[in-house]
Amino acid sequence: MILVTGGTGLVGSHLLYELASSNEKIRAIYRTERKLANVKSVFATYTNNYESLFKTIEWVQADLLDVPALSEAFAGITYVYHCAAFVSFEPDKYQRLRKINIEGTANIVNLCLSNTINKLCYVSSIATLGSPVNNEEISESTNWNPEDDNSVYAITKYGAEMEVWRATQEGLHVVIVNPGVILGAGIWHYGTGSLFKKAHRGFKYYTSGTVALIAVEDVVSIMITLTKSDIINERFVLVAEHWTYKQFLQALSESVNVKPPEKMVSHWLLKLAWKLDWLKTKLTGKRRQLTRHIAISLSTETKYSSHKIKTTLNYKFKPIDKTITTLGGLYLK
């Protein structure tokens, strides 16, 4: 039996759809009832038979920090996909990020070890990879530098990876994937799906940096293939294409039949924007929309190499332009 954590997120729900469609025996963890609507929404994107497919999944309500509940979820499990994580770049969320991403992952790997799981597939992020040297492409071998100006999200996802690698020393077979920005359908109110909602309202500006993109279908397909393979204790960067933010926001706008942005935000204006966003949060208590690290990434050109996964699996990624066009059409529906 297969266990999926984070099954109500973008990657998790698409993974569940693929596994359920292949008649796999699945158990999935969820935290709140309302999040289950995400899964049905994703399933409904691809089939009219989404209700019956959804019911084939055995759902268990559990939190990554609730070891007794997690222990029950692990009964009879042979393979684990750990997709659950807390995503935030807000510095004041650091302790919560540590709890969920590091301690939660430690709980998962410890239970994998105690239950003699065949293999764990962990969904990490390109945020955990090191900084480029001499403008070279970042790859699996690029060294992480703890002295760099790393975001709180990157620090905690890197800490989670250390827990996974620690488990390999204790005999657990693992594979780690490090995806870029993942594009997928069905969840439009947050995450990358909300970008189509924002594009529909209209983007006024674009920034000077680049973004590393990949379709969720590619991420899920690679995860399943790696988990079923004999490959163990390896990590893989998953980036299909690199686009400028101008190109990306233009494609998003065109996919929902809206005029694209025509003005570029200068570095000083972007710096002013994140400082004003910080001030707004202090005055109103609302969540940050633009942190310093996000502002830096929006104006930075960074390239990642997916050579390893391409050669290992002889894999060909879905074209990003077609992915965005398709997603825009699905959003409008």
C-alpha positions as CSV (number, residue, x, y, z in Angstrom):
1,M,0.0,0.0,0.0
2,I,1.2,3.5,-0.8
3,L,1.1,6.4,1.7
4,V,0.9,10.1,0.4
5,T,1.5,13.0,2.7
6,G,0.4,16.5,1.5
7,G,-2.3,14.8,-0.6
8,T,-4.5,18.0,-0.7
9,G,-1.7,20.1,-2.3
10,L,-1.0,20.6,-6.0
11,V,1.6,17.9,-6.3
12,G,-0.1,15.5,-3.8
13,S,-3.5,15.8,-5.5
14,H,-2.1,15.2,-9.0
15,L,0.0,12.3,-7.6
16,L,-3.2,10.8,-6.1
17,Y,-5.0,11.1,-9.4
18,E,-2.3,9.2,-11.3
19,L,-2.0,6.5,-8.6
20,A,-5.8,6.1,-8.3
21,S,-6.2,6.0,-12.1
22,S,-3.6,3.1,-12.1
23,N,-5.7,1.2,-9.5
24,E,-3.0,1.5,-6.9
25,K,-4.0,0.9,-3.3
26,I,-3.5,4.3,-1.6
27,R,-3.8,5.9,1.8
28,A,-3.5,9.7,2.0
29,I,-3.1,12.1,5.0
30,Y,-5.1,15.2,5.3
31,R,-5.3,17.9,8.0
32,T,-8.7,19.5,7.5
33,E,-11.9,18.5,5.8
34,R,-12.1,21.7,3.7
35,K,-8.8,20.8,2.0
36,L,-10.3,17.7,0.6
37,A,-12.2,19.9,-1.9
38,N,-8.8,20.6,-3.5
39,V,-8.4,17.0,-4.4
40,K,-11.9,16.7,-5.9
41,S,-11.3,19.9,-7.9
42,V,-8.1,18.5,-9.4
43,F,-9.7,15.2,-10.1
44,A,-12.7,16.9,-11.8
45,T,-10.3,18.7,-14.1
46,Y,-9.4,15.4,-15.7
47,T,-12.4,13.1,-15.4
48,N,-16.2,13.2,-14.8
49,N,-15.8,10.1,-12.7
50,Y,-13.9,12.1,-10.0
51,E,-16.2,11.1,-7.1
52,S,-15.8,7.4,-7.5
53,L,-12.0,7.8,-8.1
54,F,-11.8,9.9,-4.9
55,K,-13.5,7.2,-2.9
56,T,-10.9,4.6,-3.8
57,I,-8.5,6.5,-1.6
58,E,-8.3,5.7,2.1
59,W,-8.1,9.0,3.9
60,V,-6.5,9.5,7.4
61,Q,-6.7,12.7,9.3
62,A,-3.3,13.4,10.8
63,D,-0.7,16.1,11.4
64,L,3.0,15.7,10.7
65,L,3.7,16.5,14.3
66,D,1.1,14.0,15.7
67,V,3.3,10.9,15.9
68,P,0.5,8.6,17.3
69,A,-1.9,9.5,14.4
70,L,1.0,9.1,11.9
71,S,1.9,5.7,13.3
72,E,-1.6,4.4,12.6
73,A,-1.4,5.8,9.0
74,F,1.8,3.8,8.4
75,A,0.1,0.4,9.1
76,G,0.6,-1.9,6.1
77,I,2.5,0.7,4.0
78,T,5.3,-0.2,1.7
79,Y,6.0,3.0,-0.2
80,V,5.8,6.7,0.9
81,Y,5.5,9.9,-1.1
82,H,6.2,12.8,1.3
83,C,4.7,15.9,-0.4
84,A,3.6,17.8,2.7
85,A,5.3,21.1,3.5
86,F,4.7,24.6,4.8
87,V,5.6,27.2,2.2
88,S,6.4,30.7,3.4
89,F,9.2,33.2,2.9
90,E,8.0,35.3,5.9
91,P,10.8,35.5,8.5
92,D,8.4,35.5,11.4
93,K,7.1,32.1,10.3
94,Y,10.5,30.5,10.8
95,Q,9.6,28.5,13.9
96,R,6.4,27.1,12.2
97,L,8.5,26.3,9.1
98,R,11.0,24.4,11.3
99,K,8.2,22.5,13.1
100,I,6.4,21.3,9.9
101,N,9.3,21.0,7.4
102,I,12.1,19.7,9.6
103,E,10.4,18.0,12.6
104,G,7.5,16.8,10.5
105,T,9.9,15.2,8.0
106,A,11.9,13.7,10.8
107,N,8.7,12.0,12.0
108,I,8.0,10.7,8.5
109,V,11.5,9.2,8.0
110,N,11.6,7.7,11.5
111,L,8.3,5.9,10.9
112,C,9.6,4.8,7.5
113,L,12.6,3.2,9.3
114,S,10.5,1.6,12.0
115,N,8.0,0.2,9.5
116,T,10.7,-1.0,7.1
117,I,9.3,1.0,4.2
118,N,10.7,-0.1,0.8
119,K,11.3,3.5,-0.5
120,L,10.6,7.1,0.4
121,C,10.2,9.7,-2.3
122,Y,10.6,13.2,-0.9
123,V,9.5,16.4,-2.6
124,S,12.0,19.1,-1.9
125,S,12.7,22.3,-3.8
126,I,15.3,24.1,-5.9
127,A,15.5,26.5,-3.0
128,T,17.7,24.0,-1.1
129,L,20.4,24.0,-3.9
130,G,23.5,26.1,-3.5
131,S,24.4,29.3,-5.2
132,P,25.9,29.3,-8.7
133,V,29.7,29.7,-9.1
134,N,30.8,31.9,-12.0
135,N,27.3,32.0,-13.4
136,E,27.2,28.3,-14.0
137,E,24.0,26.3,-14.0
138,I,23.0,25.0,-10.5
139,S,22.8,21.3,-10.3
140,E,22.6,18.4,-7.8
141,S,26.3,18.8,-7.0
142,T,26.2,22.6,-6.3
143,N,27.1,23.0,-2.6
144,W,24.8,24.5,-0.1
145,N,26.4,27.4,1.8
146,P,24.8,28.0,5.2
147,E,26.5,31.4,5.3
148,D,24.6,32.6,2.3
149,D,21.6,34.9,2.6
150,N,19.2,32.0,2.5
151,S,15.4,32.4,3.0
152,V,13.7,30.8,6.0
153,Y,11.9,28.5,3.6
154,A,15.1,27.3,2.0
155,I,16.8,26.8,5.4
156,T,14.0,24.6,6.7
157,K,13.6,22.6,3.4
158,Y,17.4,22.0,3.5
159,G,17.0,20.8,7.1
160,A,14.3,18.5,6.0
161,E,16.6,17.0,3.3
162,M,19.2,16.4,6.0
163,E,16.7,14.3,7.9
164,V,16.0,12.3,4.7
165,W,19.8,11.8,4.1
166,R,20.2,10.8,7.7
167,A,17.7,8.0,7.2
168,T,19.7,6.7,4.3
169,Q,22.6,6.1,6.7
170,E,20.1,4.0,8.8
171,G,19.1,1.8,5.8
172,L,16.2,3.6,4.3
173,H,16.0,3.8,0.4
174,V,15.1,7.3,-0.8
175,V,14.8,9.5,-3.8
176,I,14.6,13.3,-3.6
177,V,13.2,15.6,-6.3
178,N,14.0,19.3,-6.4
179,P,11.3,20.9,-8.6
180,G,11.3,24.5,-9.8
181,V,8.0,26.5,-9.9
182,I,5.3,23.9,-10.5
183,L,2.4,24.7,-12.8
184,G,-0.8,22.7,-12.5
185,A,-4.6,22.9,-12.7
186,G,-7.5,22.6,-10.2
187,I,-6.3,24.7,-7.2
188,W,-6.8,28.3,-8.3
189,H,-7.1,30.1,-4.9
190,Y,-3.5,29.8,-3.8
191,G,-0.1,28.7,-5.0
192,T,0.8,29.0,-8.6
193,G,-2.8,28.4,-9.6
194,S,-3.6,31.8,-8.1
195,L,-1.3,33.4,-10.7
196,F,-3.9,32.8,-13.4
197,K,-6.4,34.5,-11.1
198,K,-4.1,37.5,-10.7
199,A,-3.4,37.5,-14.5
200,H,-7.1,37.6,-15.1
201,R,-7.3,40.7,-13.0
202,G,-4.4,42.2,-14.9
203,F,-0.6,42.5,-14.2
204,K,0.7,46.0,-14.4
205,Y,4.4,45.3,-14.1
206,Y,7.0,42.7,-14.7
207,T,10.5,42.2,-13.2
208,S,13.9,41.6,-14.6
209,G,14.7,38.2,-13.3
210,T,14.1,34.6,-14.5
211,V,11.9,31.8,-13.3
212,A,12.5,28.0,-13.5
213,L,9.3,26.3,-14.5
214,I,7.9,22.7,-14.7
215,A,4.4,21.2,-15.3
216,V,3.0,19.2,-12.3
217,E,2.4,16.2,-14.6
218,D,6.1,16.0,-15.2
219,V,6.9,16.2,-11.5
220,V,4.4,13.4,-10.7
221,S,5.5,11.2,-13.6
222,I,9.1,11.4,-12.6
223,M,8.3,10.8,-8.9
224,I,6.4,7.6,-9.7
225,T,9.1,6.4,-12.2
226,L,11.9,7.0,-9.7
227,T,10.0,5.3,-6.8
228,K,9.3,2.2,-8.9
229,S,12.9,2.1,-10.2
230,D,16.0,0.5,-8.7
231,I,17.5,4.1,-8.2
232,I,18.1,4.8,-4.5
233,N,19.7,7.6,-2.5
234,E,19.8,10.1,-5.3
235,R,18.4,13.6,-5.9
236,F,17.2,15.1,-9.1
237,V,16.7,18.7,-10.2
238,L,13.4,19.1,-12.1
239,V,13.2,22.2,-14.3
240,A,11.8,22.1,-17.7
241,E,12.5,25.6,-18.9
242,H,13.8,29.0,-17.8
243,W,11.7,32.0,-18.7
244,T,12.1,35.7,-18.0
245,Y,9.4,37.1,-15.8
246,K,8.3,39.4,-18.7
247,Q,7.8,36.3,-20.9
248,F,6.1,34.4,-18.1
249,L,3.6,37.1,-17.1
250,Q,2.9,37.8,-20.8
251,A,2.1,34.2,-21.4
252,L,-0.1,34.1,-18.2
253,S,-2.0,37.2,-19.4
254,E,-2.5,35.9,-22.9
255,S,-3.7,32.5,-21.6
256,V,-6.7,34.2,-19.9
257,N,-7.3,36.8,-22.7
258,V,-6.0,39.8,-20.8
259,K,-3.5,42.5,-22.0
260,P,0.0,41.7,-20.7
261,P,2.1,44.0,-18.5
262,E,4.2,46.6,-20.4
263,K,6.3,48.2,-17.6
264,M,9.3,46.8,-15.8
265,V,9.7,47.4,-12.1
266,S,13.1,49.0,-11.3
267,H,15.3,47.5,-8.5
268,W,14.9,50.5,-6.2
269,L,11.1,50.4,-6.6
270,L,11.0,46.6,-5.9
271,K,13.1,47.3,-2.8
272,L,10.7,50.0,-1.7
273,A,7.8,47.7,-2.3
274,W,9.0,45.0,0.0
275,K,9.7,47.5,2.7
276,L,6.3,49.0,2.4
277,D,4.8,45.5,2.5
278,W,6.7,44.8,5.7
279,L,5.3,48.0,7.2
280,K,1.8,47.1,6.2
281,T,2.1,43.8,7.9
282,K,3.3,45.4,11.1
283,L,0.4,47.8,11.0
284,T,-2.4,45.5,9.9
285,G,-1.2,42.0,10.9
286,K,-1.9,40.7,7.4
287,R,0.4,38.1,5.8
288,R,3.4,39.3,3.8
289,Q,3.0,39.4,0.0
290,L,6.5,40.5,-0.9
291,T,9.5,39.7,1.3
292,R,13.1,40.7,0.7
293,H,14.0,37.3,-0.5
294,I,11.1,37.2,-2.9
295,A,12.1,40.6,-4.3
296,I,15.6,39.4,-4.8
297,S,14.5,36.3,-6.7
298,L,12.2,38.4,-8.9
299,S,15.1,40.4,-10.2
300,T,17.8,37.6,-10.3
301,E,18.7,35.5,-13.4
302,T,19.4,31.9,-12.2
303,K,19.7,28.8,-14.3
304,Y,19.3,25.1,-13.1
305,S,20.4,22.0,-14.9
306,S,18.1,19.0,-15.4
307,H,20.7,17.1,-17.3
308,K,20.8,14.3,-14.6
309,I,17.1,13.4,-14.8
310,K,17.0,13.8,-18.6
311,T,19.8,11.3,-19.0
312,T,18.8,8.9,-16.2
313,L,15.2,8.4,-17.3
314,N,15.6,9.6,-21.0
315,Y,12.9,12.1,-20.0
316,K,11.4,14.8,-22.1
317,F,9.5,17.6,-20.4
318,K,6.2,19.1,-21.5
319,P,6.6,22.4,-23.3
320,I,5.8,25.2,-20.9
321,D,4.1,27.4,-23.4
322,K,1.5,24.7,-24.1
323,T,1.1,24.1,-20.4
324,I,0.3,27.7,-19.7
325,T,-2.1,27.9,-22.6
326,T,-3.9,24.8,-21.4
327,L,-4.0,26.0,-17.8
328,G,-5.4,29.4,-18.8
329,G,-8.2,27.7,-20.7
330,L,-9.0,25.5,-17.7
331,Y,-9.0,28.5,-15.4
332,L,-11.5,30.4,-17.6
333,K,-13.8,27.4,-17.5
